[in-house]
Amino acid sequence: MNDDDFKIEESSGNVFADLGLPDAEERLTKADLAMQIAAAIRGRRLTQAKVAALLGIDQPKVSRLLRGQLSGFSTERLIHFLTLLGQDVTIVVTPAARRSRGLGHVSVVAEARA
């Protein structure tokens, strides 16, 4: 096998879009929120049972959430989970970049922890 056997394509920054999946923007947003939820759970050293009680869901749903199976969770619900886990969520709206052809996008940015 040599270098000619590989085709390298630069990512768009959204793996879901790169794979041609529908609702790629929403999928990426939900995945980013789920990563923040997982980080908050790790930071508080909570068991899945304690997380379930705190979030008002059952433990199997916590497990699904932590494994990235997010089809049953809305973006709004994931944001609510973050607040229940003691996280502040700030939504900032700015004009779309010129390169976006008039379309905006959603991103989740985690503040650096001290």
WOBEL-V126594 format. One record per residue. N is the residue number from 0. PHI is phi in whole degrees, 0 to 359 (999 if undefined). Layout:
n;phi
N;PHI
N;PHI
This chain:
n;phi
0;999
1;234
2;299
3;288
4;279
5;247
6;248
7;255
8;236
9;289
10;289
11;281
12;100
13;230
14;300
15;292
16;292
17;299
18;274
19;75
20;281
21;291
22;55
23;301
24;297
25;295
26;299
27;293
28;300
29;296
30;295
31;296
32;296
33;297
34;296
35;292
36;297
37;300
38;295
39;294
40;295
41;299
42;298
43;265
44;53
45;267
46;282
47;298
48;296
49;292
50;298
51;302
52;296
53;294
54;272
55;75
56;231
57;273
58;300
59;301
60;290
61;298
62;300
63;299
64;300
65;288
66;267
67;82
68;271
69;254
70;299
71;269
72;238
73;277
74;301
75;300
76;293
77;296
78;296
79;299
80;301
81;299
82;293
83;295
84;270
85;83
86;255
87;274
88;240
89;245
90;252
91;243
92;250
93;227
94;298
95;293
96;295
97;301
98;290
99;276
100;57
101;85
102;261
103;270
104;215
105;248
106;220
107;249
108;239
109;269
110;287
111;298
112;271
113;278
